[in-house]
Amino acid sequence: MINSETSSNKLISVAGMVGIGKTTFATAIASRLGYRTSFEKVDGNPYLDLFYKDFKRWAFHLQIFFLGERFKETQKIMTSADNYIQDRSIYEDTGIFAKMHHDKGTMSEADYQTYTSLFQAMVMTPYFRHPDLLIYLHGSLDATIDRIGRRGRGMEKETPRSYWKEMFHRYEQWISHFSICPVLKIDIEDYDIVNDPKSADAIAAHIQDLLKDKAECNV
C-alpha cells in the first residue's frame, strides 16, 4: 500500500460510463492509497428499476434522488479527516444524464430547469467540496459496451445499444470541456484489475504523484 498524505483529506472522483468498472477500479486504487471508498447508492434506490422501464415517467425522480444522495455523501466526506475515492461524480448527473433526457424529450423543460437550478444552488458554490482529481475511465465504444454486457446489471444489459452509443458520445464531449478540477484519463484496456491486480500499482503511484504536485502548487 502506498502511504497517503497525512495532512490531506483528499477526494478523488471516478467518472465514466455505466458499467465501465468504476466500482472495481475505485476499490483497487483505494486499497493501494489507503483511502476510504464512497460508492453510488444502488440498493434501496426506489426509482432505478422503474426508470429503465419508463424513462419519461421516472427520469426526473431518479436524477433528484441521485443528486440528493451524492450531495449528502460529499458533505459527509467534507467533514471527515480521511481521504476518499468515490465511484461516480456528481457532475455527470447534470452534464450527462439530465441533459441527455431533456434533449431527448424524456425529461420536461420544467423538470430540467428545476433540476439544474437545484444543482447550481447545491453544488456550484464556494462551499461545496469539489474533488482534488477526477479520474475518467474511457475506451472504445465496443470495449465499453462489452464491459456493460459482462459487468452491468440486468436492466442495463437489456437497454438498447443505441442508448449506450449516445451516452458514450455525450461522455466524450462532456469530459473535453470539464474544468472544475484536474482530470486523469485512463483507458480501460490499459489495465486488468480483475485478472492482473498488480496492473493497478502503477496507476496508483501516478495518482499519488499528481496529488502531491497539486498540493505543492497550492503551497
C-alpha positions in Angstrom: 0.0 0.0 0.0 1.2 3.5 -0.9 1.3 5.9 2.1 -1.2 8.7 1.7 -0.6 12.3 2.7 -1.2 12.7 6.5 -2.4 16.3 6.3 -4.8 15.8 3.4 -8.5 14.9 3.4 -8.1 14.3 -0.3 -11.1 13.5 -2.6 -10.8 11.6 -5.9 -13.9 11.1 -8.1 -14.0 8.3 -10.7 -16.2 9.1 -13.7 -17.2 7.1 -16.7 -20.0 5.2 -18.5 -22.5 3.0 -16.7 -21.0 -0.5 -16.2 -17.4 0.5 -17.2 -15.9 -0.7 -14.0 -15.8 2.4 -11.7 -16.5 0.5 -8.5 -13.9 -2.2 -9.2 -11.3 0.5 -10.1 -12.1 2.7 -7.1 -11.8 -0.3 -4.7 -8.5 -1.3 -6.1 -7.0 2.2 -6.0 -8.4 2.9 -2.5 -6.6 -0.2 -1.2 -3.3 0.9 -2.6 -3.6 4.5 -1.5 -5.1 3.8 1.9 -8.3 5.8 1.0 -11.8 5.1 2.1 -14.4 4.4 -0.6 -17.7 6.1 -1.3 -20.0 4.1 -3.6 -23.0 5.1 -5.6 -26.2 4.1 -3.8 -28.0 1.5 -6.0 -29.5 -1.0 -3.5 -32.6 0.6 -2.0 -33.0 3.1 -4.8 -36.8 3.3 -5.3 -36.6 4.6 -8.9 -33.8 2.7 -10.7 -35.8 -0.3 -12.0 -38.8 1.9 -12.8 -36.6 4.3 -14.7 -35.2 1.6 -17.1 -38.8 0.5 -17.8 -40.1 4.1 -18.5 -37.5 6.8 -19.0 -40.1 9.6 -19.4 -42.0 8.8 -16.3 -39.1 8.4 -13.9 -36.0 10.3 -15.3 -36.6 13.4 -13.1 -37.3 11.4 -10.0 -34.2 9.3 -10.4 -32.0 12.4 -11.0 -33.3 14.2 -8.0 -32.7 11.0 -5.9 -29.1 10.7 -7.1 -28.4 14.4 -6.6 -29.6 14.3 -3.0 -27.7 11.2 -2.2 -24.4 12.4 -3.8 -24.7 15.8 -2.1 -25.2 14.2 1.3 -22.3 11.8 0.8 -20.0 14.7 -0.3 -21.0 16.7 2.8 -20.0 13.7 4.9 -16.7 13.4 3.2 -16.0 17.2 3.7 -16.3 16.8 7.5 -14.0 13.8 7.6 -10.3 13.8 8.2 -9.9 10.7 5.9 -9.1 10.6 2.2 -11.8 9.3 -0.1 -12.3 7.9 -3.6 -15.9 7.9 -4.9 -17.1 5.8 -7.9 -19.3 8.4 -9.6 -19.0 12.2 -9.7 -22.0 14.5 -9.0 -21.2 16.4 -12.2 -22.1 13.5 -14.5 -25.7 13.7 -13.3 -26.3 17.2 -14.8 -23.6 17.1 -17.5 -24.7 13.7 -19.0 -27.9 12.1 -17.7 -30.3 15.0 -17.0 -29.2 16.9 -20.2 -29.5 13.7 -22.3 -33.0 13.1 -21.1 -34.0 16.7 -21.6 -32.6 16.7 -25.1 -34.4 13.5 -26.0 -37.7 14.7 -24.5 -37.8 12.2 -21.7 -37.5 15.0 -19.1 -39.7 18.0 -19.5 -38.4 21.5 -19.8 -39.9 22.4 -16.4 -38.4 19.4 -14.7 -35.0 20.0 -16.3 -35.0 23.7 -15.2 -35.9 22.6 -11.6 -33.2 20.0 -11.6 -30.5 22.3 -12.9 -31.5 25.1 -10.5 -31.1 22.7 -7.6 -27.8 21.5 -8.9 -26.4 25.0 -9.2 -27.6 26.0 -5.7 -26.2 22.9 -4.1 -23.0 22.2 -6.0 -21.7 25.2 -7.9 -20.9 27.2 -4.8 -17.7 28.0 -2.9 -18.9 25.9 0.0 -19.1 22.6 -1.9 -16.3 20.1 -1.7 -15.0 19.6 -5.2 -12.6 16.8 -5.9 -8.8 17.2 -6.0 -8.7 14.9 -9.0 -11.3 13.4 -11.4 -10.3 10.1 -13.0 -12.1 9.5 -16.3 -12.3 5.8 -17.3 -12.8 5.5 -21.1 -12.2 3.2 -24.0 -13.6 2.4 -27.5 -17.4 2.2 -27.9 -17.1 -1.6 -28.5 -14.9 -2.1 -25.4 -17.3 0.0 -23.3 -20.4 -1.8 -24.4 -18.7 -5.2 -23.9 -18.0 -4.2 -20.2 -21.6 -3.2 -19.7 -22.6 -6.6 -21.1 -20.2 -8.5 -18.8 -20.5 -6.4 -15.6 -23.7 -4.5 -15.9 -26.9 -5.1 -14.1 -29.8 -6.9 -15.6 -31.8 -3.8 -16.7 -28.6 -2.3 -18.2 -27.9 -5.4 -20.3 -31.5 -5.1 -21.7 -31.0 -1.5 -22.7 -30.7 -0.9 -26.5 -27.2 -0.3 -27.8 -28.3 3.0 -29.3 -28.8 4.4 -25.8 -25.3 3.5 -24.8 -23.9 4.8 -28.1 -25.4 8.2 -27.5 -24.3 8.3 -23.9 -20.8 7.3 -25.0 -20.5 10.3 -27.3 -22.0 12.6 -24.7 -19.4 11.5 -22.2 -16.6 12.2 -24.6 -17.9 15.7 -25.3 -18.5 16.4 -21.6 -15.0 15.4 -20.4 -13.4 17.5 -23.1 -15.0 20.6 -21.5 -14.7 19.6 -17.8 -12.6 22.2 -15.9 -13.7 22.1 -12.3 -10.7 20.1 -11.2 -7.7 18.3 -12.8 -8.6 15.3 -14.9 -6.7 12.0 -15.4 -7.9 10.0 -18.4 -7.3 6.2 -18.1 -8.1 3.8 -21.0 -9.9 0.7 -19.6 -7.7 -1.5 -21.9 -4.5 -0.3 -20.2 -5.2 -2.4 -17.0 -6.9 -5.5 -15.9 -7.6 -5.3 -12.1 -9.7 -8.5 -12.1 -7.2 -10.9 -13.7 -4.0 -8.9 -13.0 -4.3 -6.9 -9.7 -0.8 -5.6 -10.0 -1.8 -3.6 -13.1 -3.3 -1.0 -10.8 0.0 -0.4 -8.9 1.5 2.0 -11.5 -1.8 3.8 -11.8 -2.0 4.3 -8.0 1.6 5.6 -7.9 0.8 8.1 -10.8 -2.3 9.3 -8.9 -0.2 9.9 -5.8 2.3 11.9 -7.8 -0.4 14.0 -9.3 -1.9 14.8 -6.0 1.5 15.6 -4.5 2.2 18.0 -7.4 -1.1 19.7 -6.9 -0.5 20.1 -3.2 2.9 21.7 -3.8 1.5 24.1 -6.4 -1.1 25.3 -3.8 1.5 26.0 -1.1 
